[in-house]
Amino acid sequence: MELQKTGSYAKAYVEILEIINYMGKEYKEKVPPKLLKHFEENRDPNYVYKFGDTQMGNNQIFSTETIGLLSMLEYRYWANDDEKKALKESLEKNEKNYQDCVNEKYNPKNIFGNKK
């Protein structure tokens, strides 16, 4: 898997590192040092993020890239087999729903079918 090195991912790496530090040693130890090093070397040095500082009610605000990276970390390194299975099923269901919406919206029969 090729990880991005610039833009919004650089900020997401800052967020990921902060979240992992907040989660504790047992989670950090499960992530390969090479991946942590990638996050560290490619983070945005000018972006400051403190876990817990940007709360709205009880919900933490994360970027889309951060949520994606957290999902990847959960699936690859933190989840047990049952959790991986449930996560995979959920992701496959979401992808199918997305593809169904795209197919319905951009189906050539629907786009050009009503023209006379």
C-alpha positions as a Markdown table, in Angstrom:
| # | Residue | x | y | z |
|---|---|---|---|---|
| 1 | Met | 0.0 | 0.0 | 0.0 |
| 2 | Glu | 1.5 | 3.3 | -1.1 |
| 3 | Leu | 0.9 | 6.1 | 1.5 |
| 4 | Gln | 0.6 | 9.7 | 0.4 |
| 5 | Lys | 3.3 | 12.1 | 1.5 |
| 6 | Thr | 1.8 | 15.6 | 1.0 |
| 7 | Gly | -1.3 | 17.8 | 1.4 |
| 8 | Ser | -4.1 | 16.7 | 3.6 |
| 9 | Tyr | -2.3 | 13.4 | 4.4 |
| 10 | Ala | 0.5 | 15.3 | 6.0 |
| 11 | Lys | -2.0 | 16.8 | 8.5 |
| 12 | Ala | -3.7 | 13.4 | 8.9 |
| 13 | Tyr | -0.3 | 11.9 | 9.9 |
| 14 | Val | -0.1 | 14.5 | 12.7 |
| 15 | Glu | -3.6 | 13.5 | 13.9 |
| 16 | Ile | -2.8 | 9.8 | 13.6 |
| 17 | Leu | 0.3 | 10.1 | 15.7 |
| 18 | Glu | -1.5 | 12.1 | 18.4 |
| 19 | Ile | -4.4 | 9.5 | 18.4 |
| 20 | Ile | -2.0 | 6.6 | 18.7 |
| 21 | Asn | -0.1 | 8.2 | 21.5 |
| 22 | Tyr | -3.5 | 8.9 | 23.3 |
| 23 | Met | -4.5 | 5.2 | 22.8 |
| 24 | Gly | -1.6 | 3.8 | 24.7 |
| 25 | Lys | 1.5 | 1.7 | 24.4 |
| 26 | Glu | -0.2 | -1.6 | 23.5 |
| 27 | Tyr | -1.7 | -0.1 | 20.3 |
| 28 | Lys | 1.5 | 1.8 | 19.3 |
| 29 | Glu | 3.5 | -1.4 | 19.7 |
| 30 | Lys | 1.3 | -3.2 | 17.2 |
| 31 | Val | 2.0 | -0.7 | 14.4 |
| 32 | Pro | 5.2 | -1.5 | 12.5 |
| 33 | Pro | 8.0 | 1.0 | 13.4 |
| 34 | Lys | 8.6 | 1.6 | 9.7 |
| 35 | Leu | 5.0 | 2.9 | 9.3 |
| 36 | Leu | 5.2 | 5.1 | 12.4 |
| 37 | Lys | 8.5 | 6.5 | 11.0 |
| 38 | His | 6.7 | 7.3 | 7.7 |
| 39 | Phe | 4.0 | 9.1 | 9.6 |
| 40 | Glu | 6.6 | 11.1 | 11.6 |
| 41 | Glu | 8.8 | 11.9 | 8.6 |
| 42 | Asn | 5.9 | 13.0 | 6.4 |
| 43 | Arg | 3.7 | 14.9 | 8.9 |
| 44 | Asp | 3.0 | 18.6 | 8.5 |
| 45 | Pro | 5.5 | 20.2 | 10.9 |
| 46 | Asn | 3.3 | 23.4 | 11.1 |
| 47 | Tyr | 0.1 | 21.6 | 11.9 |
| 48 | Val | -0.7 | 21.3 | 15.6 |
| 49 | Tyr | -3.4 | 18.8 | 16.7 |
| 50 | Lys | -4.3 | 17.9 | 20.3 |
| 51 | Phe | -6.6 | 15.0 | 20.7 |
| 52 | Gly | -9.6 | 16.2 | 22.7 |
| 53 | Asp | -9.1 | 19.9 | 21.9 |
| 54 | Thr | -11.5 | 20.1 | 18.9 |
| 55 | Gln | -14.6 | 18.4 | 20.4 |
| 56 | Met | -18.1 | 19.1 | 19.4 |
| 57 | Gly | -20.2 | 17.6 | 22.2 |
| 58 | Asn | -18.8 | 14.1 | 22.6 |
| 59 | Asn | -17.7 | 13.7 | 19.0 |
| 60 | Gln | -14.1 | 14.2 | 18.0 |
| 61 | Ile | -13.5 | 15.8 | 14.6 |
| 62 | Phe | -11.2 | 14.0 | 12.2 |
| 63 | Ser | -10.4 | 14.5 | 8.6 |
| 64 | Thr | -11.5 | 12.0 | 6.0 |
| 65 | Glu | -7.9 | 10.9 | 5.5 |
| 66 | Thr | -7.5 | 10.3 | 9.3 |
| 67 | Ile | -10.6 | 8.2 | 9.4 |
| 68 | Gly | -9.3 | 6.1 | 6.5 |
| 69 | Leu | -5.9 | 5.7 | 8.1 |
| 70 | Leu | -7.5 | 4.7 | 11.4 |
| 71 | Ser | -9.7 | 2.1 | 9.6 |
| 72 | Met | -6.6 | 0.7 | 7.9 |
| 73 | Leu | -4.7 | 0.5 | 11.2 |
| 74 | Glu | -7.7 | -1.1 | 12.9 |
| 75 | Tyr | -8.0 | -3.7 | 10.2 |
| 76 | Arg | -4.3 | -4.5 | 9.8 |
| 77 | Tyr | -2.9 | -4.3 | 13.3 |
| 78 | Trp | -5.5 | -3.9 | 16.1 |
| 79 | Ala | -8.5 | -6.0 | 15.3 |
| 80 | Asn | -8.9 | -9.7 | 16.1 |
| 81 | Asp | -10.2 | -12.1 | 13.5 |
| 82 | Asp | -13.9 | -11.6 | 14.4 |
| 83 | Glu | -13.5 | -7.8 | 14.3 |
| 84 | Lys | -11.7 | -8.0 | 11.0 |
| 85 | Lys | -14.5 | -10.1 | 9.5 |
| 86 | Ala | -17.1 | -7.6 | 10.7 |
| 87 | Leu | -15.1 | -4.6 | 9.4 |
| 88 | Lys | -14.6 | -6.3 | 6.1 |
| 89 | Glu | -18.3 | -7.0 | 5.7 |
| 90 | Ser | -19.1 | -3.4 | 6.6 |
| 91 | Leu | -16.7 | -2.0 | 4.1 |
| 92 | Glu | -17.9 | -4.3 | 1.4 |
| 93 | Lys | -21.5 | -3.3 | 2.1 |
| 94 | Asn | -20.6 | 0.4 | 2.0 |
| 95 | Glu | -18.8 | -0.1 | -1.3 |
| 96 | Lys | -21.7 | -2.0 | -2.8 |
| 97 | Asn | -24.1 | 0.7 | -1.7 |
| 98 | Tyr | -21.8 | 3.4 | -3.2 |
| 99 | Gln | -21.5 | 1.5 | -6.5 |
| 100 | Asp | -25.3 | 1.0 | -6.7 |
| 101 | Cys | -25.8 | 4.8 | -6.2 |
| 102 | Val | -23.2 | 5.6 | -8.9 |
| 103 | Asn | -24.6 | 3.1 | -11.3 |
| 104 | Glu | -28.1 | 4.4 | -10.8 |
| 105 | Lys | -27.1 | 8.0 | -11.1 |
| 106 | Tyr | -24.8 | 7.6 | -14.2 |
| 107 | Asn | -26.5 | 4.7 | -16.0 |
| 108 | Pro | -26.5 | 5.6 | -19.7 |
| 109 | Lys | -30.1 | 4.2 | -20.0 |
| 110 | Asn | -31.2 | 6.7 | -17.4 |
| 111 | Ile | -29.2 | 9.6 | -18.7 |
| 112 | Phe | -30.1 | 9.3 | -22.4 |
| 113 | Gly | -33.2 | 7.1 | -22.3 |
| 114 | Asn | -35.7 | 9.9 | -21.8 |
| 115 | Lys | -34.4 | 12.0 | -24.8 |
| 116 | Lys | -36.4 | 12.1 | -28.0 |
